[in-house]
Amino acid sequence: MSERRIDAVAKATGAAKYTADVVLEGTTFAAVKRSDLPSALIEEIDISPAKEVDGVLGVFTAKDLPGGANLYGRRVFDVPILADGRVRRVGDPIAAVVATSREIAEAAAELIEVTYKELTTVATAREAIQPDSPLIHDRPWEYAGAVVTPDSGRNIQSVDSHGSREAAESALRNAVHVIDETYFTPGDHQGYIEPQACIADYHADGSLNVWNTNKSPYRLRDVLSSVFGLDPKKVEIMPTVLGGDFGGKGSPGDAPLCTALSILVGRPVKMVLRYSDDLLSTDGRHSSEIRVRLGIDASGKLVGGIAEALLDGGAYAGFKPVNTVNLHGIVDAAIAYRIPEFFVESKIVYTNNQPKGHMRAPGSPQAAFAFESALDELGRRSGIGPIKIRELNLLSDGDVNPYGSVWLEYRGKEVLSLAMSQPKSVDVPEGWLHGEGVAIYARSMAAVPKTSLRLRRGENGKVIAEVPIPENGAGGQTVVREMIRTGLGISADKIEVNQVSTSLLPTDAGVGGSRVSLGVTVAVANAIKLWKEMPADQEVVEITTDEGSDGPSGAYSAQLARVAVDPMTGQLKVLELISAVDVAEIVNPKAHQMQIDGGAVMGFGFAVMEDLLEEGGQPWALSMGEFKLPNVADIPKLTTALLRGGKGVGPNNIKAVGELTNCPTGAAIANAVEDATGVRIRRLPIRAETIYWGMKEGSAK
């Protein structure tokens, strides 16, 4: 196997070209005036000071947008390109400046003066659903792609549910031991290295070229075509390298604004966010309030459960891609366990906060924290214990999961045993309290996504693979190379893998949902088969895969957290985080391990430090100093244990790993804190002062 990733040298040496590095002839630069208020009517916009700045080519508001086009979204078109009469969050773009340099555009945008009539702010999801709460959107069901109706409820973006509430309530009434607790998580940000950026170049013939920090180029093409009434065949999304994603780069971002501005000024328009603007205006993780009720019989087996999630979707629903505009992780909260009667309901609501979208395993970290914390509490309160209660209720082969399907195999018990068997290899500081906590997460394997791929002959025996998706840092293009190398029996230096624009391949579903390796391996396997069969005079093979599935399959992860707590201050040290992972075949061991470690670190950050500090409609963590991400000095010892030999999917018999290890971490650490101190943490991130006062008062927090 070739050890070097395709993108490694270019990224390490600075040669990789990101969207911000692209410069076209005649490029202009855009900046926006953003709202200072979370909820207000716009009474007046004075753009005259900005227009007088040397180098400014134009200043535009909603009334100037071409063709009256203003609303866009991934599925629900409720996001304004520029605020039209009303702002619904701090950071809403109100006016845009186009200038000859980025610095001039930003300075001119600061000069724009806006007069507001302030409205009542809806600052939390709980406030939003009250009968007398102000409406964030007057008639949200009228937006294109909306999934709500006039009867859905106040400020609702979407509702998703599964199971029978009545049957679950009945089961809980007959349970011997019941837990009923509510858990909270904050708004979060993906923390990618590269801020979002865009270049749009519109031409008089109606064609449009776009470079954008976007992982779903074909969906972006369709959105821009729809918003501006363009022929999709004339909209070309150009290949780019992404500096990280984790779910945050699936929405159109500033592409609609840059496109509108390019149409207006007749030149390429470039916009690169400062990181403070990225934290303020892009789509992070939903904050959550999740009530979990679980009941067991005298033997410790679950008889029923109810999980009710209320999530803050922020000012707009348009940053979520799925047709339900909901989060699959919430509904999958209990998929690892045997629960005869289980009801789950997830509500996402509009507020005057930052709009939320997708972040690594959307909804799952919140749901796993709530469910695995509740199950742990139930095990402790009943006297059964947190390990035994999981062993008693994890699914076995042939069982039907709470959503009515039977996987090819269930290896949760084995994964749990593997995690618990790892030897202790960390020292506890003298005088500190020590504890261990475990949590489990299971995930169904995604269906094979629709995609396309082309192989063609190059010079000197080289094989050139053309792919439709960007390299987002996970190593997807390296997987393509490795499959071709082994499938055709040629050396890695004879293989070239390139992302091409949307005009050169027909389709792709985009990066996300732990489906890239699966889609890539299916497409490459089919292409290799055709390549081996093609005549000597043929130069190209092209493959398009349809969406499909090998059957219901899934994977488990179990995490064991070992922690120490200073009894004098409540300071928490996570000493070790053990990730036991259910795997089948592994295409690229190094990239596979990076996904496991990266997920564990993201879960650690979610558990103990990350928080947008949204209060009163204002996110306060607007720099990387205030929004704390884990660095090398912060992270605990990371230990991986692989449970090999699983039944995977696709031609390479794989199980997705990208979203397995970031989900159970919060619960594992919270469970370990209770083991060490007796304090139950029900709100993330876990803070020293919370533990301290919990120990002092002898209560949960």
C-alpha positions in Angstrom: 0.0 0.0 0.0 1.2 3.5 -0.7 1.4 5.3 2.6 1.2 8.9 1.3 -2.1 10.5 0.8 -2.7 12.2 -2.5 -3.3 15.6 -1.0 -0.6 15.4 1.6 2.4 17.1 -0.1 0.4 20.0 -1.6 -1.2 20.8 1.8 2.0 20.4 3.8 3.9 22.7 1.4 1.2 25.3 0.9 0.9 24.4 -2.8 -2.8 23.4 -2.5 -5.1 25.9 -4.0 -8.2 26.7 -2.0 -11.1 28.9 -3.0 -9.5 31.9 -1.4 -6.4 31.4 -3.6 -8.3 31.6 -6.9 -7.9 35.0 -8.6 -9.6 35.7 -12.0 -8.9 38.5 -14.3 -11.0 41.5 -13.3 -11.8 40.0 -9.9 -13.7 42.3 -7.5 -14.2 41.8 -3.8 -17.4 41.8 -1.7 -18.1 42.5 2.0 -21.4 42.8 3.8 -23.0 45.0 6.5 -24.5 42.6 9.0 -27.2 43.1 11.5 -26.3 44.1 15.0 -29.7 43.0 16.3 -31.3 39.6 16.5 -34.8 40.7 15.7 -35.8 44.0 14.1 -37.5 45.8 11.3 -35.2 47.8 8.9 -36.5 51.3 8.7 -33.6 52.9 6.7 -30.3 51.9 5.1 -27.9 54.7 4.4 -25.4 53.5 1.9 -24.2 56.9 0.8 -21.0 56.9 3.0 -19.9 53.6 1.5 -20.5 54.7 -2.1 -18.2 57.6 -1.7 -15.1 55.5 -0.8 -12.5 55.3 -3.5 -12.4 51.9 -5.1 -16.0 51.0 -4.4 -17.8 49.8 -7.5 -21.3 49.4 -6.1 -23.3 49.1 -2.9 -26.5 47.0 -3.0 -29.5 46.1 -0.9 -32.3 43.6 -1.3 -34.2 45.9 -3.7 -31.3 45.8 -6.1 -31.1 42.0 -6.4 -31.4 40.8 -10.0 -34.8 39.5 -11.1 -36.2 39.9 -7.6 -34.4 36.7 -6.5 -33.7 36.7 -2.8 -34.5 33.4 -1.1 -32.4 30.3 -1.2 -31.6 27.1 0.8 -30.4 23.6 0.6 -34.0 22.3 0.7 -36.2 25.0 2.3 -35.8 28.3 0.5 -36.2 30.6 3.5 -32.8 32.2 3.7 -32.6 35.8 2.3 -29.5 36.7 0.2 -29.9 40.2 1.7 -32.4 41.1 4.5 -35.5 42.5 3.0 -37.2 44.7 5.6 -36.5 42.5 8.6 -33.5 40.9 10.3 -34.0 37.6 12.2 -30.6 37.1 13.7 -27.4 38.9 14.6 -25.3 38.6 11.4 -28.0 38.8 8.8 -26.5 40.5 5.7 -28.3 43.8 5.0 -26.2 45.4 2.3 -23.2 44.4 0.2 -20.3 46.4 -1.1 -18.3 45.5 -4.2 -14.8 47.1 -4.4 -11.4 46.7 -6.0 -9.9 45.1 -2.9 -11.1 43.2 0.1 -9.9 45.8 2.5 -11.7 48.6 0.7 -14.9 46.6 0.6 -14.8 45.8 4.3 -14.0 49.3 5.3 -16.8 50.7 3.2 -19.3 48.2 4.6 -18.5 49.5 8.1 -19.7 52.9 7.0 -23.2 51.8 6.1 -25.7 53.0 8.7 -28.9 51.1 9.4 -31.9 52.4 11.4 -33.9 49.7 13.1 -37.2 49.2 14.9 -36.3 46.6 17.5 -38.6 43.6 17.9 -38.9 41.1 20.7 -36.2 38.5 20.6 -37.0 34.8 20.8 -33.8 33.5 22.3 -34.5 29.8 23.1 -36.3 26.9 21.5 -38.5 26.6 24.6 -39.6 30.2 24.3 -40.2 29.7 20.6 -43.0 27.2 21.0 -45.0 29.1 23.6 -48.5 30.1 22.4 -47.7 33.8 22.8 -44.2 33.7 21.3 -43.5 36.2 18.5 -43.4 34.6 15.0 -40.0 34.4 13.5 -41.5 33.8 10.0 -45.2 34.8 9.5 -46.1 32.0 7.0 -43.2 29.5 6.9 -45.3 26.8 5.2 -45.3 29.0 2.0 -41.5 28.7 1.5 -40.4 26.5 -1.4 -39.5 23.1 0.1 -41.2 23.8 3.4 -42.1 20.7 5.5 -44.5 22.4 7.8 -48.2 23.3 7.5 -50.3 26.0 9.3 -51.2 23.3 11.8 -47.6 22.2 12.7 -47.3 24.6 15.7 -45.7 27.9 16.5 -42.2 28.6 15.0 -41.8 25.0 13.9 -39.2 24.2 11.3 -39.9 20.4 11.3 -41.2 17.6 13.3 -40.2 13.9 13.0 -41.4 11.0 15.1 -41.4 7.3 15.3 -43.3 4.7 17.3 -46.4 4.9 19.4 -46.5 7.4 22.3 -49.5 5.6 23.8 -47.8 2.2 23.8 -44.6 3.6 25.2 -46.5 5.5 28.0 -48.3 2.3 28.9 -45.0 0.3 29.1 -43.5 2.9 31.3 -46.4 2.8 33.7 -45.8 -0.9 34.1 -42.0 -0.6 34.6 -40.4 -1.5 37.9 -37.7 1.2 37.7 -38.1 4.4 35.6 -35.9 7.4 34.9 -37.2 10.7 33.6 -34.6 13.4 33.1 -33.7 16.2 30.7 -30.3 16.9 29.1 -28.9 20.0 27.4 -26.2 20.7 24.9 -25.1 24.1 23.4 -24.8 25.5 19.9 -21.5 24.5 18.3 -19.3 25.1 15.2 -17.6 22.6 13.0 -14.2 24.2 13.6 -12.8 23.6 10.1 -9.5 25.3 9.3 -10.5 27.1 6.1 -13.1 29.9 6.5 -15.9 29.8 3.9 -15.2 31.6 0.6 -16.7 32.0 -2.8 -16.0 33.4 -6.3 -18.8 33.8 -8.8 -18.2 34.8 -12.4 -21.3 35.5 -14.4 -21.2 36.1 -18.2 -23.5 37.9 -20.5 -24.5 34.7 -22.3 -26.1 33.4 -19.1 -23.3 31.1 -18.1 -21.9 31.1 -14.5 -18.7 29.6 -13.1 -18.5 29.3 -9.3 -15.7 28.3 -7.0 -17.0 27.7 -3.5 -16.1 26.0 -0.2 -18.8 23.5 -0.8 -18.9 19.7 -0.6 -22.0 19.2 -2.7 -21.3 20.8 -6.0 -24.2 19.3 -7.9 -26.8 20.4 -5.4 -25.1 23.9 -5.3 -25.5 24.0 -9.1 -29.2 23.2 -8.8 -29.8 25.8 -6.1 -28.2 28.6 -8.1 -30.0 27.6 -11.2 -33.3 27.7 -9.4 -32.7 31.0 -7.5 -31.6 32.9 -10.6 -33.6 31.1 -13.3 -30.4 29.9 -15.1 -30.0 26.9 -17.4 -28.3 24.2 -15.2 -26.2 23.2 -18.1 -24.7 26.7 -18.1 -23.9 26.7 -14.4 -20.5 25.1 -13.7 -19.2 24.5 -10.2 -15.4 24.4 -10.4 -13.2 21.9 -8.5 -11.8 23.0 -5.2 -9.9 21.7 -2.2 -11.7 22.0 1.1 -9.9 22.9 4.3 -12.1 20.7 6.4 -15.9 20.4 6.5 -17.5 18.2 9.2 -20.9 19.0 7.8 -20.5 22.8 7.7 -19.8 23.2 4.0 -22.8 21.6 2.4 -25.0 24.7 2.2 -24.6 27.3 -0.6 -22.9 29.8 1.8 -22.3 33.1 0.0 -22.6 31.7 -3.5 -26.0 33.2 -4.1 -24.8 36.6 -2.9 -21.7 36.5 -5.0 -23.7 35.3 -8.0 -26.1 38.2 -7.6 -23.3 40.7 -7.3 -21.5 39.3 -10.3 -24.6 39.7 -12.3 -25.0 43.3 -11.1 -21.4 44.5 -11.7 -20.6 42.3 -14.7 -17.3 41.0 -13.2 -16.1 38.1 -11.0 -16.9 38.7 -7.4 -14.9 37.2 -4.5 -15.9 36.9 -0.9 -13.7 35.4 1.9 -15.0 35.3 5.4 -12.9 36.4 8.4 -13.2 33.7 11.0 -15.2 35.9 13.3 -17.8 36.2 10.5 -17.7 32.5 9.9 -18.5 31.9 13.6 -21.2 34.5 13.4 -23.0 33.7 10.1 -22.6 30.1 9.1 -24.5 27.0 10.2 -23.3 25.2 13.3 -24.7 22.4 15.5 -28.2 22.7 17.0 -28.4 23.3 20.7 -30.7 20.8 22.3 -33.1 20.0 25.2 -33.8 16.3 25.3 -36.1 14.6 27.8 -35.5 10.9 28.1 -37.8 8.4 29.9 -36.8 4.8 30.2 -38.3 1.9 32.1 -37.0 -1.6 33.0 -38.6 -4.7 34.5 -37.3 -6.5 37.6 -34.7 -8.3 35.6 -33.2 -5.1 34.2 -34.6 -5.4 30.7 -36.0 -2.3 29.0 -39.7 -2.4 28.5 -40.3 1.1 27.0 -38.9 4.5 26.4 -39.7 8.0 25.2 -37.2 10.5 23.9 -38.5 14.0 23.1 -36.0 16.4 21.5 -36.4 20.1 21.2 -33.7 21.7 19.0 -32.9 25.3 18.2 -32.8 25.6 14.4 -32.1 29.3 14.5 -33.5 31.9 12.2 -33.6 29.7 9.0 -34.3 26.1 8.1 -32.5 26.4 4.7 -29.1 25.1 5.9 -30.3 21.5 6.3 -30.3 19.2 3.3 -32.7 16.4 3.9 -36.3 16.4 2.8 -37.6 16.3 6.4 -35.2 19.1 7.5 -34.7 17.0 10.6 -31.7 15.2 12.1 -31.4 11.5 11.7 -29.3 11.1 14.8 -32.2 12.1 17.1 -34.5 9.5 15.7 -31.7 6.9 15.9 -31.1 7.6 19.6 -31.8 4.0 20.8 -31.0 2.0 17.7 -28.4 -0.1 19.7 -30.9 -1.5 22.1 -33.8 -3.9 22.4 -36.8 -1.7 23.5 -40.2 -3.3 22.9 -42.1 0.0 23.0 -40.1 3.2 22.0 -41.4 6.5 20.9 -39.2 9.4 19.8 -40.1 12.9 18.7 -37.8 15.5 17.4 -38.9 19.2 17.0 -36.7 21.8 15.3 -37.9 25.3 15.9 -37.2 28.8 14.6 -35.5 31.3 17.0 -33.6 34.5 16.6 -30.3 32.7 16.9 -27.6 31.7 14.4 -29.2 29.3 11.8 -28.1 25.7 12.3 -27.3 23.0 9.8 -25.3 19.8 9.9 -22.3 18.9 11.9 -20.6 15.5 12.0 -23.4 12.9 12.6 -26.2 15.5 12.8 -28.2 15.1 15.9 -26.3 12.1 17.1 -23.9 13.7 19.7 -26.9 15.4 21.3 -29.0 12.3 21.3 -26.2 10.0 22.4 -25.4 12.3 25.3 -29.0 12.3 26.5 -29.8 8.6 26.0 -26.6 7.1 27.2 -26.6 9.4 30.2 -30.2 8.4 31.1 -29.4 4.7 30.6 -26.4 5.1 32.9 -28.4 6.8 35.5 -31.1 4.1 35.3 -28.4 1.4 35.8 -27.0 3.1 38.9 -30.3 4.0 40.5 -31.7 0.5 40.0 -28.7 -1.1 41.4 -28.1 -3.1 38.2 -25.1 -1.0 37.3 -24.1 0.9 34.1 -22.4 -2.0 32.4 -24.8 -4.8 33.2 -27.8 -2.8 32.1 -26.2 -2.3 28.7 -25.2 -6.0 28.4 -28.8 -7.0 29.2 -30.3 -4.8 26.6 -27.9 -4.6 23.6 -29.3 -6.3 20.5 -28.3 -9.8 19.5 -28.3 -11.3 16.0 -31.8 -11.7 14.7 -33.3 -9.0 17.0 -35.5 -6.3 15.6 -34.3 -2.8 16.5 -36.6 -0.1 17.7 -37.2 1.1 14.1 -38.4 -2.3 12.8 -35.3 -3.5 10.9 -32.9 -6.4 11.5 -29.2 -5.8 10.8 -26.9 -8.3 9.3 -25.2 -8.5 12.7 -25.2 -6.8 16.1 -21.8 -6.6 17.7 -22.6 -4.1 20.5 -21.9 -6.6 23.3 -18.6 -7.5 21.9 -17.6 -3.9 21.3 -18.5 -3.1 24.9 -16.5 -6.0 26.2 -13.5 -5.0 24.1 -13.6 -1.4 25.5 -13.9 -2.6 29.1 -11.0 -5.0 28.7 -8.4 -2.4 27.8 -5.7 -2.2 30.5 -5.3 0.9 32.6 -2.2 2.9 31.4 -2.7 6.3 32.9 -1.7 7.8 36.3 -4.2 9.6 38.5 -2.8 12.8 40.1 -2.3 12.4 43.8 -5.3 13.3 45.9 -7.7 13.5 42.8 -10.8 11.4 42.5 -10.9 8.9 39.7 -13.7 7.4 37.7 -14.6 5.5 34.6 -17.6 5.9 32.3 -18.8 4.1 29.2 -21.2 5.0 26.4 -22.3 3.2 23.2 -23.3 4.5 19.8 -24.7 2.5 16.9 -25.2 3.7 13.3 -26.8 2.2 10.3 -24.8 2.1 7.2 -25.8 4.6 4.5 -27.2 3.5 1.2 -24.9 3.6 -1.8 -25.1 7.2 -3.0 -25.7 8.2 -6.5 -22.4 9.2 -8.1 -20.3 9.0 -11.2 -16.7 8.4 -12.1 -14.5 8.3 -15.2 -11.3 6.4 -15.9 -9.2 7.3 -18.9 -5.8 6.4 -20.3 -3.0 8.9 -19.8 0.5 9.0 -21.2 3.1 6.3 -20.3 0.6 3.8 -19.0 -0.9 6.2 -16.5 -4.6 5.9 -15.4 -6.4 9.1 -14.7 -9.5 9.0 -12.5 -11.9 11.8 -12.6 -14.2 12.2 -9.6 -17.1 14.6 -8.9 -16.4 15.3 -5.2 -13.9 17.6 -3.5 -11.2 16.3 -1.2 -12.5 17.5 2.1 -9.6 16.2 4.2 -10.9 12.7 4.9 -8.8 11.1 2.2 -11.6 10.0 -0.3 -9.4 10.6 -3.3 -6.7 8.4 -1.8 -9.3 5.6 -1.4 -9.9 5.9 -5.2 -6.2 5.6 -5.9 -5.7 2.6 -3.6 -8.6 0.7 -5.1 -7.3 1.3 -8.6 -3.8 0.3 -7.6 -4.9 -3.0 -6.2 -7.7 -3.6 -8.8 -5.4 -3.0 -11.8 -2.2 -4.2 -10.2 -0.3 -1.0 -11.0 1.9 1.3 -8.9 0.5 4.3 -7.2 2.7 6.7 -9.2 0.8 5.5 -12.3 -2.5 6.8 -11.0 -3.8 10.4 -11.0 -7.0 11.3 -9.3 -8.7 14.7 -10.0 -11.9 16.4 -9.1 -13.5 17.8 -12.2 -16.2 20.4 -12.6 -19.9 19.6 -12.7 -20.0 20.0 -16.5 -17.6 17.0 -16.9 -19.4 14.3 -14.9 -23.2 13.8 -14.7 -24.1 13.5 -11.0 -23.1 13.1 -7.4 -24.9 13.2 -4.0 -22.1 15.1 -2.3 -19.9 14.4 0.6 -21.6 13.5 3.9 -23.5 10.9 5.9 -20.4 8.6 6.2 -21.2 7.5 2.6 -18.2 8.7 0.6 -16.0 5.6 0.9 -19.1 3.4 0.1 -20.1 5.4 -2.9 -16.5 5.6 -4.1 -15.7 1.9 -3.7 -18.9 0.9 -5.6 -18.2 3.3 -8.4 -14.5 2.4 -8.7 -15.2 -1.4 -8.5 -17.6 -1.1 -11.4 -15.2 1.1 -13.4 -12.3 -1.3 -12.9 -14.5 -4.1 -14.2 -15.3 -2.2 -17.3 -11.7 -1.1 -17.7 -10.5 -4.7 -17.7 -13.0 -5.6 -20.4 -12.6 -2.6 -22.7 -11.0 -2.9 -26.1 -7.4 -1.8 -26.5 -8.4 1.2 -28.7 -10.9 2.5 -26.1 -9.6 5.4 -24.1 -12.3 6.0 -21.5 -14.8 4.2 -19.2 -17.5 6.1 -17.3 -19.7 4.8 -14.6 -22.9 6.2 -12.9 -24.2 4.4 -9.8 -27.8 4.6 -8.7 -28.7 4.9 -5.0 -29.1 1.5 -3.4 -28.4 -0.7 -0.5 -26.9 -4.1 0.2 -29.3 -4.6 3.0 -29.7 -3.4 6.6 -26.2 -3.1 8.2 -24.7 -1.1 10.9 -21.7 -0.6 13.2 -21.1 0.0 16.9 -18.6 2.0 18.9 -18.1 1.9 22.6 -16.1 4.5 24.4 -14.6 4.2 27.9 -13.5 7.5 29.5 -11.0 7.5 32.4 -11.1 10.8 34.3 -9.7 12.5 37.3 -11.3 15.3 39.3 -9.7 17.7 41.7 -12.0 17.6 44.8 -10.8 21.0 45.9 -11.7 22.9 42.6 -13.8 20.5 40.5 -11.1 20.6 37.7 -11.7 17.8 35.3 -8.9 15.9 33.5 -9.9 13.3 30.9 -6.9 11.0 31.2 -7.7 8.4 28.6 -10.4 7.9 25.9 -10.7 4.4 24.7 -12.6 3.9 21.4 -13.6 0.3 20.6 -14.9 0.2 17.0 -16.8 -2.4 15.0 -15.1 -2.8 11.6 -15.1 -5.0 8.6 -12.4 -4.6 5.9 -10.3 -1.4 6.0 -9.3 0.2 2.7 -6.7 2.6 4.1 -5.6 1.9 7.6 -3.9 5.2 8.2 -6.9 7.2 7.1 -9.2 4.9 9.0 -7.2 5.6 12.2 -7.3 9.3 11.5 -11.1 9.2 11.3 -11.3 7.4 14.7 -8.9 9.8 16.4 -10.4 12.9 14.8 -13.9 11.8 15.8 -12.8 11.1 19.4 -11.2 14.6 19.7 -14.3 16.3 18.3 -16.4 14.4 20.8 -14.0 15.5 23.6 -14.3 19.1 22.5 -18.1 18.9 22.5 -18.1 17.3 26.0 -15.8 19.7 27.8 -15.2 23.0 26.0 -17.1 24.0 22.8 -19.9 26.5 23.2 -21.0 29.4 21.0 -22.3 31.1 24.1 -25.6 32.1 22.6 -27.5 34.3 24.9 -30.3 36.8 24.2 -30.0 36.1 20.4 -26.3 37.0 20.4 -23.4 34.5 20.0 -20.6 35.7 22.2 -17.8 33.3 21.2 -16.7 35.1 18.0 -13.0 34.4 17.9 -11.0 31.2 18.2 -9.8 32.5 21.6 -13.4 32.6 22.9 -14.7 29.5 21.0 -12.3 27.0 22.3 -11.3 24.0 20.2 -9.1 21.1 21.6 -5.5 21.3 20.7 -2.7 18.8 21.2 -2.1 20.1 24.8 -5.7 19.5 25.7 -6.5 16.0 24.5 -6.3 12.9 26.6 -4.5 9.7 25.7 -6.4 8.1 22.7 -6.6 4.4 22.6 -8.2 2.4 19.8 -9.3 -1.2 19.9 -10.7 -2.7 16.7 -13.3 -5.4 16.6 -12.4 -7.0 13.2 -14.2 -9.4 11.0 -17.6 -7.7 10.7 -20.1 -8.0 7.9 -19.8 -4.7 5.9 -21.4 -3.4 2.7 -20.2 -2.8 -0.8 -17.6 -4.5 -2.9 -14.9 -3.9 -0.3 -17.0 -5.1 2.7 -16.6 -1.9 4.7 -18.2 -0.2 7.6 -18.3 3.5 7.8 -16.2 5.0 10.6 -16.3 8.8 10.1 -19.2 9.4 12.5 -18.8 6.6 15.0 -16.4 8.0 17.6 -17.6 11.6 18.0 -21.0 10.7 19.3 -20.7 8.7 22.6 -17.9 10.8 24.1 -20.0 13.4 25.9 -22.0 10.7 27.8 -18.9 8.6 28.5 -17.1 11.5 30.2 -20.2 12.6 32.1 -20.8 9.1 33.2 -17.1 8.9 34.4 -17.6 12.2 36.3 -20.5 10.7 38.2 -18.4 7.6 38.9 -15.7 9.7 40.4 -17.7 12.3 42.3 -21.3 11.3 42.5 -22.3 14.4 40.6 -24.5 13.8 37.5 -23.8 16.2 34.7 -26.8 16.8 32.5 -25.6 19.9 30.6 -22.6 20.2 28.2 -19.9 21.4 28.1 -18.8 20.0 31.5 -17.3 22.8 33.5 -15.1 22.7 36.7 -17.5 25.1 38.5 -20.4 22.8 37.7 -18.6 19.8 39.2 -17.4 21.8 42.2 -20.9 23.1 43.1 -22.4 19.7 42.5 -19.9 18.1 44.9 -20.5 20.9 47.4 -24.3 20.7 47.2 -24.5 17.0 46.6 -26.8 17.4 43.6 -26.9 16.9 39.8 -26.2 19.7 37.4 
